[in-house]
Structures are given as structure tokens and as C-alpha cells.
């Protein structure tokens, strides 16, 4: 979101291909913009204004300087998390953070030194200042195939994985038509995977990506998804683990710059997920995810005391599963989500 009314989001349409959605009326309507040439897939977008925005893909970013036409960035490299960094942008790769100070034309690479990126690959980033950045990291085991004859097995037999957003949320391609579609994995093996296949970590730099430290790490329990900060010291991160002895989704909070991360909320159960977090002030926080049991239930959590207690009952929605959240302020948020029919939609908070 660039303002209470203007936002950009990547999307895909069967038979049409990848588009970038733009709204200038707070989500009441969206314009379909053409991405840069030869774009197969986009995963995230963020904007500094109605004219300046960046969208990321697994391999390359693209940008606009007029709010309508898009061009590829010069450097190769991308990820599923792009955020504003000062007046520029930052993208998390598995082994680095990529930053741009020229509106997305070029990106500099800041490698995760002092970090085992193979065990703890980067996932999402938060940038409360020009020099202090936080990155969540983690991985999960390869999912076993669903039982023969099940609806899930039929879908997976007729498609191929293009990108795993999380252990539950995937983007797949129909091998007959070539169409991309969102897919929610709900089958997990009954054998738990507490042998280190799940990894989760939070990384931090205080010198603009020159040096990194691992502030928190865990194996055999969960991996981290979204993270966001209200300041250099106050942040919230969400995590989830499914094929483990005690599966669930979790919200962690720090108020001392990451020296200590405390668990402040959990949803137990194999089908619970938490994907995104957003701090709009030191005290007001949103976290989104859902329960994957049919017909799906969105969890749109809200805290007014910095993430230490959560309203988990007022904002639930049936039939959708959020995958991210962005907020301009405490009264304007947008949440992309998938549906039980493997389609996409956008939720608005006003």
C-alpha cells in the first residue's frame, strides 16, 4: 500500500497470464497492468507512491516509475518478500537481502555471513531503519504424496509445483493447459518430522547488511513466515509447523531489539497457519493466517498492546485463507487470500 487508497498486487489469470493489479480507490476496483515482457510469475509488490513501485518474482524484480508501465530490473535475483527500505526497496533471497536505492533499476547484494543459509534460508524481511534489518528464515520437509484416489492426489498428479510460498500454500501449473493456480496442501504424513527437517531462525543486521547475527533459531518445530517492526527494537514475527508432534502456528514478539523473542500466541493443530504480520505502531499489530480445514477459516488477528494479547474472535472469515498482509495505517489494510475453490481474492480492512 502506497496510501490509504493506492496499492499494487501481483496476480495471475488463466488464459491471460500474469498481471499487476492497481487500486486507487482503496480496493473498490482494480486496474490490470501488464508486467514487464516475458514475466511468468510474480509473488509480491510494494510501493513508495502511486507512481513508484516494485514487484518481485523468484528470479527477478521489476519496477514502475509512472505507476503503469513496468520494466525488468537490471540484476538477476528475487524472492517472495519485497518491502520498502527508506526511500528504496529490499527483497529477501535465500542467501541474501537485495536492496535498491534507484527505484528498482538496480539492486545491491548483502549476503548472510555468519549464517548457515542452507539450513536457514531467508524468507521475509523487515527494515525499521536504513541500517537495522530483520529477516526470518526457515525450511520444511518435502511433503509426502496424498493417498491414491484422494482429490488432493488427483490435483497433484495433474500439475507441477512452480513455487512453494509455505508448506501449505503453493503455486502450481496444470500440465495440460499450462495455467498457474494457487493450491493449499492439507495432507500431511502422520509420522512427525522432529528430526531437524523443520528449521526456523531470525537474523539481524545493524550495519545495513554488512554483518549478520542469528538472534533466534529452532529445529524440528516450525519455520518462520512474515515479520514486521514498528522500530529498531519492537518487532513481531509469525511461524508455523505442521508435520510435527505438536503442530501449530505461533506469534513471537521482541521489544529489546531481538535479544529476546517471546511466544505470545499459538494456534494448536496441524491445519493452522500464520503467514503475515504488520505493526502500524508500537502498540497496534495485525497477524493473519487461517485454518485449512474445509471450508477454510481466515484468522485476522488484532492486538492493541504490542502483540502481547490478541483479539482472535472478532475478525474471522469463512471460505478464505490469507497469505500476507500490508497496512498503510491502523484503519487501512489489504490481505491477499486464496479460497477453497483454489481461486484468489483480496480482503480489505477499513
C-alpha positions, -999 to +999 in steps of 0.1 A: +000+000+000+013+034-010-015+053+007-049+046+022-063+044-013-035+032-036-020-003-036-003-027-060-006-066-060+007-093-084-019-116-099-024-144-125-053-151-148-060-184-166-056-179-203-043-144-198-012-147-177+005-126-151-009-091-143-002-064-117-033-051-100-035-014-090-062+002-070-066+040-064-099+038-045-090+016-015-098-017-032-132-009-046-119-015-081-086-027-096-069-020-129-050-048-146-015-036-156+008-055-179+041-066-163+075-065-180+079-087-210+083-124-205+070-124-169+059-159-159+052-153-122+052-125-096+050-131-059+049-097-041+048-060-046+053-028-026+051+009-034+065+042-023+038+062-042+012+058-068+039+061-094+069+042-079+065+005-071+085-028-073+073-063-079+093-094-072+095-129-087+116-160-077+143-149-102+140-112-109+124-079-099+106-053-120+097-017-113+075+012-125+082+050-123+049+061-137+025+037-119+015+020-151+044+006-173+068-019-159+104-028-167+127-055-155+155-046-131+190-050-144+202-075-118+191-111-117+177-122-083+144-121-065+122-136-038+087-137-023+092-107+001+097-072-012+094-042+013+101-005+014+136+004+028+137+041+034+131+057+000+141+024-017+133-013-017+146-046-003+140-082-014+149-113+006+166-142-012+176-175+003+211-163+009+210-125+009+190-093+010+189-073-022+185-035-019+177-008-044+183+030-040+173+039-076+136+030-076+142-007-085+165-003-115+195-019-098+200-039-067+230-045-044+235-079-027+240-082+011+250-118+018+241-136+050+275-140+065+278-159+098+246-178+089+241-213+076+218-203+047+214-239+035+198-249+069+182-215+075+173-199+041+159-164+042+122-159+038+108-124+048+123-091+058+116-061+080+135-028+077+128-004+106+157+018+096+184+023+069+209+001+089+188-022+111+171-050+093+155-083+104+150-114+083+130-146+090+144-178+078+135-215+077+125-246+058+103-276+060+105-313+048+093-324+014+057-333+016+047-369+010+022-376-018-015-377-008-033-411-007-041-426-041-076-418-051-079-387-030-089-353-045-055-339-034-037-367-053-057-360-084-047-323-084-010-331-077-009-358-104-022-333-130+000-304-121+036-295-112+050-273-084+061-238-095+068-222-062+061-231-025+051-200-006+049-221+026+044-257+034+007-253+029+004-226+002+018-234-033+016-221-068+012-249-093+010-253-131-016-275-148+005-298-170-023-299-197-032-263-200-002-245-186-024-224-163-010-214-129-032-217-099-030-214-061-030-247-042-034-254-005-018-285+008-039-302+035-024-337+035+005-343+059+021-376+069+011-389+103+048-395+111+062-364+127+093-348+114+111-337+146+145-348+132+156-313+122+137-311+089+119-281+102+142-251+107+134-216+119+156-186+126+155-148+129+186-129+115+196-093+122+220-067+109+227-033+124+251-021+097+230-022+066+237-058+057+274-059+062+273-083+091+246-106+103+238-124+136+214-152+143+191-139+171+168-169+174+169-204+159+149-236+163+150-271+146+123-297+145+094-275+154+085-248+128+097-223+102+091-186+102+069-166+078+063-128+080+080-103+102+074-066+107+088-039+130+075-006+145+110+004+154+146-009+156+136-026+189+100-036+186+090-064+161+065-092+156+071-125+137+049-154+128+057-191+124+041-225+117+049-262+118+026-289+105+041-324+104+055-324+139+044-339+172+029-307+184+018-288+152+006-253+152+010-216+144+028-190+165+033-153+171+067-141+186+074-106+199+105-087+208+108-053+224+146-053+231+159-054+195+157-092+193+178-100+223+148-119+235+119-133+214+088-144+234+060-166+223+027-146+228+001-166+210-003-201+195-030-220+175-025-257+180-033-282+153-019-295+120-041-273+098-034-240+114-013-214+096+000-179+102+016-161+072+018-124+077+023-097+104+021-059+104+028-033+130+012+000+124+025+014+157+044+003+188+011-010+202-012-019+173-004-051+154-021-074+129-014-110+121-031-132+095-034-168+086-061-195+088-073-229+094-071-251+063-100-275+073-128-272+048-145-247+042-114-227+055-114-201+082-093-169+079-077-158+111-074-120+111-059-113+145-055-078+161-035-066+191-036-032+207-008-038+233+022-046+211+013-082+204+011-095+240-026-103+238-047-108+207-083-105+197-087-138+179-125-139+177-138-107+162-123-109+127-127-144+113-140-151+078-152-184+063-140-197+030-107-179+026-070-184+037-048-152+039-013-154+026+000-119+035-010-085+049+000-049+043-013-019+061-009+019+055-022+026+090-044+011+116-075+018+095-064+006+061-051-029+054-052-053+025-049-091+027-045-113-004-061-147+002-069-180-015-103-197-015-115-233-010-120-235-048-083-226-054-090-191-066-077-157-053-093-127-037-084-096-018-097-087+017-099-051+029-098-037+064-112-002+069 
